[in-house]
Amino acid sequence: MKRKRLNTALNMQFMLLFSRQGKLRLQKWYVPLSDKEKKKITRELVQTVLARKPKMCSFLEWRDLKIVYKRYASLYFCCAIENQDNELITLEIIHRYVELLDKYFGSVCELDIIFNFEKAYFILDEFLLGGEAQETSKKNVLKAIEQADLLQEEAETPRSVLEEIGLT
Amino acid sequence: MPAPIRLRELIRTIRTARTQAEEREMIQKECAAIRSSFREEDNTYRCRNVAKLLYMHMLGYPAHFGQLECLKLIASQKFTDKRIGYLGAMLLLDERQDVHLLMTNCIKNDLNHSTQYVQAWLSAPWAAWAHQRCAETWLGGGGETAENLKLLPEKKGSSVCRPRDQEGARVDGDVPPSHQKPAQREETTVNCLELQWKEILGLNKGRSGSVLHTSVVLLMLSHFRKLVPQLVRILKNLIMSGYSPEHDVSGISDPFLQVRILRLLRILGRSDDDSSEAMNDILAQVATNTETSKNVGNAILYETVLTIMDIKSESGLRVLAINILGRFLLNNDKNIRYVALTSLLKTVQTDHNAVQRHRSTIVDCLKDLDVSIKRRAMELSFALVNGNNIRGMMKELLYFLDSCDPDFKADCASGVFHAAEKYAPSKRWHIDTIMRVLTTAGSYVRDDSVPNLIQLITNSVEMHAYTVQRLYKALLDDISQQPLVQVSSWCIGEYGDLLVSGQCEEEEPIQVTEDEVLDVLEGLLVSNMSSPVTRGYSLTAIMKLSTRFSSINRIKKYDHMRPALLERMPIMEKTATNGPTEIVQTNGEAEPSSLESKTLPPVTQPTSQANDLLDLLGGNDVVPVIQTAPPHKACLCWRRTAGPTGRSLSIRWADPCSSPARVHPHSPAFLLDGPPLTAPLQ
């Protein structure tokens, strides 16, 4: 997982979202790895995090990375950062992402993320870029997503109208 | 062909599956439908199909046949298609596949798309692929993309500016120098950044946070040390500025940006005195003024501490940093305590005195509930032990040893021995500490501690009587902890005469007869709890006592074993250190063949004498072992060949023995990495 990178504020390697039963709900990788490696890492990490007791720290050391995880209701949000990175700010990043999801979906729950996983990705990509927070204003992130959604709707509407009339 | 089902439908259906097999069946059916739909080149539903494919990919099923479809989606003019297409490409492709190269044209075109949002979120895929091979293609290919990068500062829309800058920087950072002319690369980057920086300063009046943010990311080059004063100014403004609801987190303005700037300052000030000096004030200001009631404030403080530690800061600032860490230790939040302990561990070597001030808090953390915190507190405590605080610290550490988890006991015991050896205020204290460890965590003590302890005991000549007495008493209480038993039997064998003579200065001497001592040792020999090595020790001890005790009649019954015991010893190789991994390797395994050839030539019949020895030692277990104790004492080797060589008992043996860890059920598994020792030699 070694990769030469600019020495930026946060070298997040990946973020995983999974349920209490270990089902993956979202995976975002900021390092290039083969599918097989990703699966292996996911499996191992999910097992390790699920084995943690509730009162334990949100940080753990795994391989040569630091893992920062936090549980929100039935979902675990898990980030892997490098050794010189700031764990506490990573917790804030996770929290900010959850807040964005919450604002977008209106009291977000796991089902929202299951059925709208592509939207969850879009929001994540708007907020984090290459593993770092690129837009620190909640408002701007949500505005951008809103606009993109509008564009999407505008593009789709004509088709459905035609369908309704039965012309396609 | 009917319209393919919608994504939501598919998700709902798959979730109703009750078994893995059922789910697999549903997925296979759907994949087949999707494949035929792709074959038909159906433009209308391609987007929907790819979305479904992405869902199935997340569940863990193969989805590679969708890769080309993603490309087709990206090339489409419809916004929805592009969005899903890029998402699919990011999830399904990585730089190792050549398919992504086909996208370059699409991306180039989209960069100039009329809608700024298309451009803006292109940065995500660009980020995903700004790796070596892509970058090679894009930058090497006529430098078009480099041209694009140069155009960036001219684009006014801030949402576009930032991501592309960032990705531009990443591309530059990731491509190995051989693929670019160094001068060209420098020039491109520097130009971009300079222009960008000017623009930022202009925009800064409106506090465009994200643009600031990204430009901060780009400044990670040492050229920009001269900009440190400006960065300091920006940070100051940020802290002093009023409330901005969209950037605010729990009352702190834009903590993400603050952390970024601090990180940048850390990099720029790293080995540079001038820069470090320029930042001293602002660091002190951030350190004292940040609100610490929530995690976010602590995150900023933590970053400040890391920065202070890394740059060439003045000592006052460093002390401030360590005090902050000390305060963290008192925080209710265990995450913060954890982070503090980790950082203190890193700084304890360089700022030892400052960390010492927080010793009592650190020692309190030994009682924490969280396992990782306890471990770090233990490591840190050992690092803080010195001649002045040894007694107090040892008390706490021994108490910790009593109550901690088994995983810790081995490390803690080793640490205690090590610290005691370095800083013991008196020999008696040292012996007492060792006794305490052996009796409370005896079974977790590492194998190599036994010879070390024996060596230590022999060195404290005046304490022999006291030591043997205490060990004897401990043995009477409990014979289950093998290291304790081994050390005790060795000492009794060596100093048994002192024991029965009833002379002890340090404490009340006990009255013990020779018979009682021999009873105890024989008890060890036959006990089920004793490992073969322990039996070896006790047998040797009994033999030794034959020269020290007057009533040797009891010992005569072991005479038949003398020849086997006193076999000529094989060649011993010296072990360089006392580390466990070297113990048996050199002797037992190094040249099994030569050893065998040495002892086998007369093909010997196992005599009844050797058999007795075997029986006593518990049958077919190999009892190997050779170990040289730190200085050069002779070793005892157990062999199972017969062949009397007759050797007078007046030759003293010193026989710290050790054994492969598998003989100790409780000892930690650090072991001997080599193959298990060979079978008996007869």
Interface residues (C-beta under 8 A of the other chain):
Chain A: R3 K4 R5 L6 N7 T8 A9 K23 L24 R25 L26 Q27 Y30 P32 L33 S34 K39 K55 M56 C57 S58 F59 L60 Q84 N86 E87 L88 I89 L91 E92 I93 R96 I114 F115 F117 E118 Y121 F122 D125 E126 L129 G130 E132 A133 Q134 E135 T136 S137 K138 K139 N140 A144 Q147 A148 L151 Q152 E154 A155 E156 R159 T168
Chain B: R8 I11 R15 T44 A51 L54 Y55 M58 L59 G60 K78 F79 T80 R83 I84 L87 L91 D94 E95 R96 T115 Y117 A120 W121 S123 A124 A127 A128 A130 H131 S159 R162 P163 Q166 E167 A169 R170 G173 D174 P176 G209 S210 H213 T214 V217 M220 E246 H247 V249 D254 P255 F256 L257 V259 R260 R263 L264 I267 N295 V296 N298 A299 I300 Y302 E303 L306 K334 N335 I336 Y338 V339 L369 D370 V371 S372 I373
